Amino acid sequence: MEPSSLAVLIIDENRARATIIEDGLREAGHARVHVVTGMQGLVREIEAFAPDVIVVDLENPNRDRLEAFFQVSRSVRRPIAMFVDRSDAASMEAAIDAGVSAYVVDGLKKERVKSILDMAILRFGAYSRLTRELDEARTELADRKVIEKAKGLMMRMRGLSEEEAYRLMRQTAMNEKKKLVEIARSVVTAAALLGGPGDGR
């Protein structure tokens, strides 16, 4: 994404400090920059501006303020670069758990903003990709378990071989223009309702 097309939201209660970040971003070619100086209604502000990346600057973050922001960051799913004046290991760990892509302690310098922003976007992309792959793998595993269970039920209830049970489910899925796992779920549900063998009763 070109710098000029990137929408950047800056969250900083200190307007003077926010200006440092804003100037750094504008000098780096970012034209769409919006500054928010209060934490009230933050999610609404984020939804209204629809930023591509969020820069947060917290002067002296206490645990409550950090936790309040981390709740926001979990819900908005955007790359986030967070600048703090000082930190401890627990706060840093909490930031990473909450999905903050770049956590910079005592590093607010105008000329560093762009490179930190780029890093936040890259990290967020990598994290999102990993999360998506993990979700897909979990779904695939869950689907396989359902298919195996349905196959076992059909083998017992209809006296089919494993290959015959699988072929019948696959053929039914093709005929009904459904996914194999949908047919498998129907088999498992029907067996549970009818009290068939292997339904867990």
Beta strands, then each sheet from edge to edge (+ up, - down):
strand 1: 7-12
strand 2: 32-36
strand 3: 53-58
strand 4: 80-84
strand 5: 102-105
sheet 1: 2+ 1+ 3+ 4+ 5+
end
